Amino acid sequence: MKDRMRQGKQMYELGLRLGSLGAVAIGSAGGSLARVLARAAGCGAALAGGDVRFHDGGCAACAAWLGRYYRMPASLFLRQQGGEITIWVLDSQGRLFEPPAQPVPPAPCTGEWDMLVGVEQAWAAQRCAGIRRSGTVCVRGPQGLTLALERMGYVVVAPRRGVPLLRSDREGFSLSVELDGASSRLLGEDALAAAASWLPPASQIPAFHQNARLL
């Protein structure tokens, strides 16, 4: 109980520091403790005068993309594993940063709370806009990665021999492709950007996919 109270106080104080910068995107995943702590940070941010944009993105890379896309001064994402909480504090470029040690004087009015929904879908749509591919792939990673691949035209199947496996870290920052025992790292701003720039081997594009209608 005391540990949760201490964490809550720390997150409230962090929210004060972030809210003094302006609008803040806040998300969480993994459990009720992360959700409550995210709300505590939101209280601090709003009381400091910042507009709080809670969102339903499920990983830190999605939170980083959201902050960049809307040019918000800061975004905060919390991941819960059991009783452990991991925190990402990101600037408007999606980079880790340390907010001011002390908040600037609060704004005359409290900030507003909003809820942004469909953030993973928006992340996927923006990353693969105008890209069309064919082929069959397997996926291990956040929901946004699967959504992006399906939007591009890939058929996503369960892991099987002979089909490329696109594997992201849990937070969606990096991506590798595995095929026939070999693995290589794909480059990109995040896992979705890397997937959008990846071209599958010609042998992995079945003829019946090449004439498939893209929805």
Buried (B, 14 or more C-beta within 10 A) or exposed (E): EEEEEEBBEBBBBBBBBBBBBBBBBBBBBBBEBBBBBBBBBBBBBBBBBBBBBBBBBBBBBBBBBBBBBEEBBBBBBBBBEEEEBEBBBBBBEBEEEEBEEEBEEBBEEBBEBEEBEEBBBBBBBBBBEEEEBBBBBBBBBBBBBBBBBBBBBBBBEEEEEEBBBBBBBBBBBBBBBBBEEEEEEBEBBBBBBBBBBBEBEEEBBEEEBEEEEEE
